[in-house]
Amino acid sequence: MNNKPVLLVIAHGSRDPRHAATVHALVRRVRAQRPDVRVETGFLDFNVPSVQGVLESLAVQGVRDVVALPLLLTRAFHAKADIPAVLADAPPQLRIHQAEVLGPSPLLLAALERRLYEAGLSPADKSSTGVVLASAGSTDPEAIAVIAEIAREWRHTGWCAVRPAFASAGSPAGFPRTEDAVRELRALGCSRVAVAPYVLAPGRLPDRIVRGAAEADVLADVLGPAPEVARVVLERYDGARVPMWRAVSA
C-alpha cells in the first residue's frame, strides 16, 4: 500500500488553452520521474478541475495526506492569500501542507539556460550575449526582490549582462518592460540580446513578453515541462511531506 501523500499541483488557470495544456505536460513529466507518487492537478480559476473539487474527491476516496504545491515561481498574492484560503475550506478529514513555491532554485536557472540553448544559443555565446529575464511581474515587494536577485545571480554565471523585466502593467514604476530591457542591453554593447521568459506557461502576460522581444535576437520558450522544473516540483514535495499542515479532525 502506498502511504505517500498525494501531490496536488495547484495552477492559476487561464482562458488560454495553451496554459492548461502546458501544466498537464509538466504534471506528466513529474509522474514519469516519480511513478510512486500520486499526482493530481487543480486550478484556481478558468480551468477544471478546481482545487476545491479535487480536494473533495480525494476526501471521498479516503485520502488523508495531501501536499498542495503552488505552481508559482515567486511568493506573491496567490501563494500568500488565494491558495491558503482555498486550502482552509478543504474537507476536514484531510491533512494538508502547502509546499513552497518553485523559485528561486538553481534548477530553474538551468531550465532557463536549457530554453536559451534550444532557441539557438550555445555556452560559447554567453560572454557576448545580454539576457532579459522577463517575468510576468508583480506588485509584491518580496516577489520583485527575488526576480532582481535571480538576475544578479545569473549574471555571475558568464553572461554579458542580465536585466530583469516585467510584463504586467501593475508592476511598480521604474521596472522596465521587456522591450525597454532589450534596448538597454543593446546600448550597453552586448553583441546579441536574448529574452528568457521566467514564466511557466503561455498566456496573456507571456504573450506580452513575446511582443516585447520583437527587437531581440533570440527568444526562448516558456519553462513549461522542462525536466528541471519537474525536479523542483518533486524537491518541494519532498520538503513539505512532514509535518502536515492540519491534523485530522476527530
N, C-alpha and C positions, 0 to 999 in steps of 0.2 A: 504493500500500500504506500502511495506517495503522500508523505506528510508535509511536503514543502508548501509554503504559502503560494497562493495564486498571485501571479504578477498581473496587475491591471494597469495597462498603459493608458494614460489619460491625455488625449489630444484636444486641441482647441476646437477644431472643426471649421469648415468653410463652405460657402456656396460653390466654390470652385471644385469640380470633381477630381482635379489632379491632387488636391490636398489629401483627401481620404485614400486615394489610390497609393500615394507615397507612404502614408502612415501604415497601411496594410502591408506594403512591401517591406518596410522596416521590421514590422512585427514578425513577418515570415522569416526574416533573417535571424531575429532573436530566437525564435523557436528552433531554427535549424542549429544554432550554436548551443542551445541548452534544451534538448528534447525532454529532459527530465522535469522541466518546469512548465506548468500550465500557464499560458499567456493569453489574456483577453484584452480587448480594446474597447474603450468608451470615449465618447465625445462630449465636450461641454455644450456645444451648440451646433446647429445646422445639420449634423450628420447623425445617423443611428448606427449602433445602439448608443443610447445616452449612458452616462456614467451611472446615474441612479438605476436605470433599467438593468445594467449588468450586475450591480451590487445586489439588487433584489433577486435576480436569477441565481446568483451564486448562493445566496442565503437559502433559497428554496432547495437547491441541490445538496445542502448540508455542508457547504464550505464554511470554514470558521476563520481561517487566517488569510489575509489579503495584504499585499504590498501595493499601494497606489503610487504609481510613478508619473509625475508630471512630465509630459513630453515637451519640455521647455528648455531653452538654453540659458536663461537667466532667471533669478528670483525677483519677479516683478508682481504686478497685481494678481494675475491668475494664480500664481503659486502661493501668494500670501493670503488671498481672500477668497477667490472663487472656488478653488479646489477644496480648501478646508471646510467651506460652507456646505459643499455637496457631500463630503465625507461625513460631516456631523449628522446628516439626515439618513445615513445608511442604516439598514436593518440592525437592531441592537445585538443580534447574536454574532455579528461579525467582529473579529479583531482586526483592526486596520492600522497600518502605519504608512504615513506619507513619506515616500523617499525623497531624497534631494533632487533638484533639477539637474540636468545633464552637464551644464557648464559651470565653471570652466573646467577643462580637462586637457591634458596633453594629447589624449586620443583625438579630441576634436580638432586640435591643430594639425594632427596627422591627417585627419579626414579632409580638412581644408586644402592641404597640400596635395592630397590624392586628387581632388577635383581640379586643381590648377594643372596638374600634370596630365590629367585626362583631357583637358582643354587645349593642350599643345605645348605647355612649358616643360622644361627639364630642370633638374637640380643645377645644371651649369648656368641657367638663366637667372638664378636668384640674385646675384650681386648687381645685375643691371636692371632688375625689374622692381618697380614700385607696386605695392598691393593696396587696394582699397578693401578694408574689412567692412563689408556692407551688411548691417543688421537691420531688422525691422524698425527698431527704435523704441523708446520708452520715456515716460516722464519720471520713472522711479530712479532716484539717485544711485541706489545700490547697483541696479542693472546697468546704468550708464557707466559707472566707475569700473565695472567688470569688463565691459567692452573696451574701454580705453586701456585697461591693464593688459588685456589679451593682445591688443595691437602693439603695445610696447614690448611685451614678451616675444611676440612673433618676429618683431624687427631684429631681435638679437640672434635669430637663427640664420641670418645671412642675406635677407632681402635688402635691396637698395633702400627702401623705406616702406613703412606700413602706416596707413591712415585709417582711422575709424570713420564710418559714415552711417547715416540714419535715413531710412525711407519714410518714417512716419512724420507727418506734419505736426504731430503732437509732441515731438521731442523738443527739449529746451532750445532756446535761441543760442546761436553760437556754435552749434554742432552741425557739421557740413552734411549736405546731401551727397549722394553718390557722385553726381556729375561735378560738384564742386571739388571733391577729393581727387577725382581723376585729373582735373585741371591743375590742382595744386602739385600733384606728383609730376606732371609734365613740366611745370615751371621749375620744379626742384632739379630737373635734369635727368630723371630716370629714362633710360633708353626705351623701355616699354612700360606700359601700365596694365595691370590685371585687376579685375574685380572678382573678389571671392565672397559670394553671399553667405553670411553666417546665419542661415535660416534652414529649417528642416524640410520644408515642403513648399511647393509652388502656391501662389495665391495672389491677392491684390497687392500687398506690400512687396513681395518678391518681384512681381511684375514691374513695380515702380523702380526697383533696383536695376532690372534689365534695361529699362528705358534710360536710366541714368548712366548706364555703362556704354552708351552708344559711341562715345569717343575713345573708349579703351581699346587696347589691342587684343585683350583676352578676357573672356567672361566665363567663369567656372559655373558648373551646375550647383544646385542646392545640395546640402549634405545628404538628405534623403536616406536611403538604406545602405549607406557606406558601412562596411564591416566594422570600422572603428566606432561608429555611432552605436551599433548593436552591442559592442563590447562595453561601452559606457553604460548603456541601459542595464546590462547584467551586473556591472560593478555597483550601480546604485541599488539594484535589487538585493544583492548580497549584503550590502552595508546596512540595509533597512530591515532585515528579517527579524532581528530581535534588538531591543524589546518591542513588543507590539504597541500600537498607538492607543488602543482602547480594549479594556478587558471584556470578556464575555459577560453579558448580563445574567444575573441569577434567574 
